[in-house]
Amino acid sequence: MSEKIWHPNFMKYMDDIVRHKNYSGLPIEKRNDGTYAWIATKKSKIGQARIQWALNKAHQLGIPNEAGVYAKVMYEVHPTKEKVCQICGKTMSIRYIYPNKNFINYLNKNYGYKNNVFDSIHDVNYFLAKQGLSEAEIKKIYIKRLKFPPNKQNLPLNKLMDEVELHCRSGNSKLCGPGAMSNFPDRYDGFHTYNRCCRSVQDTGRHADNMKTYTKDRRAYEYWSDGNIHAANKFMGSSFFKGASADHIGPISLGFIHDSRFLQPMASGDNSAKRDRLVMEDFIILQEKEKEHNICPVSWYAKLIWEQMKKEKNIDLEKYRTLLKINMNNFMYCLFLIIENTGKNGKLFLENFYLKPKMNDFMYDYNFNPDGTFKRSKRNITDSTNKEYSRFKRIAFESIYDYQDKENRNIKNTSFKSINNDLKKLYQGIKADPHDINNKCLFESIIEILEKELF
């Protein structure tokens, strides 16, 4: 693969950023040839030092240490909010002012607008005005599409655009996007080196065909979730969630399943804010759906905790959120131990009993009702179908090591003293025969012991 050429304009941009007072103390190394080592992986010493710098800066700026903290910090400290593209050398804003695909299609269909990748919403507004639309009519377009209250019509157009930008940057709408995506600590300034203008060429993962896979929730693969994960992925990408985000009523990261019948539409901003919290309203809905569909809402490795939750009269959901987090850590650590101690046989064991049974769901197409229930029909099996399962398997196994590598876990594993002997028996059994059903029974009894210890 040929090495990417860094545009001279980008080289100057790097120098300007590194020298700016806003980045004082943010670590970066210089190579022997005098160029900056702009890129540093998260796990490297430089990457870890950058993270600590950002967390300190977040504290100074009053930005909460939660999901998205790095993106918010690096946006705030950027002195110009304008970033040069490494590939073509042109400048784009890091503000969320560039119309996204659906909005572009709407403008094209209704007003004949032809998009230029460098066009911002201000360029769009200029085009609309030339088409004869009044300022009031232009404002109505944004107010209607973003479901703003009618009183926003009283704002001057430039003020309304500020609110549109903030609304999109806060994750409440996908109407507009930034000129460069966040990427900290990998990139010194916190943004991808290539801008929106060159992204589809440089980022092979964002080619049109690959972008279709973004509706697949890889977290379900990462947490070895139960449920009909293929149907859930299809449902998330359906018209039922147009203009909204697909919310897992029970958070996957706590051990709840990935299943279309346990998804609900929610505003993107609300979904981001919810994160892995458990709320009483959702707890009640989960129990109702369990009865309605006769499906346990948690994956097999959290069932004992779920049963205990339902017995509580005055349940402390925050306490159980913590227990479910510990349980997830225990489960993922057990997967790690199995592979570390049994190698290829461990992977065969886990795939045979916990991944392959899900492959059957990939063999069907699904027609959905608004509540996530569906009718299924046999689909044509193609290379793409096989690739879907291969991707599922690859992410599942990669996640085992990724999970252990994460440095910012506040929840630690339970002591494994009570299961050490059983683990040794499990390793021996898997080495002898990874397809032996007795190994599955032993593994699941180990997880049950760990669950019971949490009580």
HELIX and SHEET records of a PDB file:
HELIX    1   1 PRO A    8  ARG A   19  1                                  12    
HELIX    2   2 LYS A   21  TYR A   23  5                                   3    
HELIX    3   3 LYS A   45  LEU A   61  1                                  17    
HELIX    4   4 VAL A   69  VAL A   77  1                                   9    
HELIX    5   5 LYS A  101  TYR A  111  1                                  11    
HELIX    6   6 ILE A  121  LYS A  130  1                                  10    
HELIX    7   7 GLU A  135  ARG A  145  1                                  11    
HELIX    8   8 PRO A  150  ASN A  154  5                                   5    
HELIX    9   9 LEU A  157  ARG A  169  1                                  13    
HELIX   10  10 ARG A  196  GLN A  202  1                                   7    
HELIX   11  11 THR A  204  ARG A  206  5                                   3    
HELIX   12  12 ALA A  208  MET A  211  1                                   4    
HELIX   13  13 LYS A  212  THR A  215  5                                   4    
HELIX   14  14 ARG A  218  GLU A  222  1                                   5    
HELIX   15  15 ILE A  229  MET A  236  1                                   8    
HELIX   16  16 SER A  239  PHE A  241  5                                   3    
HELIX   17  17 ILE A  252  LEU A  254  5                                   3    
HELIX   18  18 SER A  260  PHE A  262  5                                   3    
HELIX   19  19 SER A  268  LYS A  274  1                                   7    
HELIX   20  20 MET A  280  HIS A  293  1                                  14    
HELIX   21  21 TRP A  300  ALA A  302  5                                   3    
HELIX   22  22 LYS A  303  LYS A  311  1                                   9    
HELIX   23  23 LEU A  317  LEU A  350  1                                  34    
HELIX   24  24 GLU A  351  LEU A  355  3                                   5    
HELIX   25  25 LYS A  356  MET A  359  1                                   4    
HELIX   26  26 ASN A  360  MET A  363  5                                   4    
HELIX   27  27 ASP A  383  ASP A  405  1                                  23    
HELIX   28  28 LYS A  417  ILE A  419  5                                   3    
HELIX   29  29 ASN A  420  ALA A  432  1                                  13    
HELIX   30  30 ILE A  437  GLU A  453  1                                  17    
SHEET    1   A 2 GLU A  82  VAL A  84  0                                        
SHEET    2   A 2 THR A  91  SER A  93 -1                                        
SHEET    1   B 2 TYR A  96  PRO A  99  0                                        
SHEET    2   B 2 CYS A 176  PRO A 178 -1                                        
SHEET    1   C 2 SER A 245  HIS A 248  0                                        
SHEET    2   C 2 LEU A 263  MET A 266 -1                                        
SHEET    1   D 2 TYR A 364  PHE A 368  0                                        
SHEET    2   D 2 PHE A 374  LYS A 378 -1                                        
END                                                                             
